[in-house]
Amino acid sequence: MQRLADLSEAEVIAAYQVEDRTVPHLRSNFVTTLDGAVEIDGKSKALSGPADQEIFGKLRMLSDVVLVGAGTVRIEGYNPLRLGAARRTWRVEQGLAENPTLAIVSSRLDLDPAAPFLAEAPVRPIVFTHPASPAEAREALAEVADVVVCGHAGVDLREVVNTLVERGLPQILTEGGPHLQGALTEADLIDEMCLSMAPILAGPGSGRITAGPRATGSRGYVLHTALAGDDGYLFFRYLREA
């Protein structure tokens, strides 16, 4: 297993770069404890460390869009999706927009249009919902985001992915939460799983990285990259089986 500290910036980026950015690709990124906990005291940030934050930032830098559930942006206290200067410069040099787009999946539209991650976003966000969501909330959110209706009784995630690709955003990074992860797994939309393992035992009580109805089948993935941080964190990149 390679040590993260032994790799150059370019080598770390290459370890997570896709072969062809024009091919739609949905990558999921989560941090978990040694005993499988997804959070401590309700937040995943408590599991993170410097090396994990470095990988987290690079995955955002490599994405066209960050797809996240509404509950996660509220609970984790998301800020406007604005990268640091060096990462913005790298993206521009690669012919990409300075910052990725934030896309939020929300059934109830329980989102405050004045929240910084919407009102102060450097790129106009996208909010995906379904026809039964509150019309007044849709109208209010349309002031600060593109509100897109996908599906019927609920948000159709396959339609969400197709819409992002049609908008020229084929490199999709999802950061959860667990219910969105479960729904994406059930829809068989996850092409890549990036898992950070924190050297922590959380004990009983915490949920897993996946939540929701029981899945009807398992999906196979192949280990592509394994890196070790000096702080004890491990970073695994799995790709969908051929």
Disulfide bonds with the S-S distance in Angstrom:
none
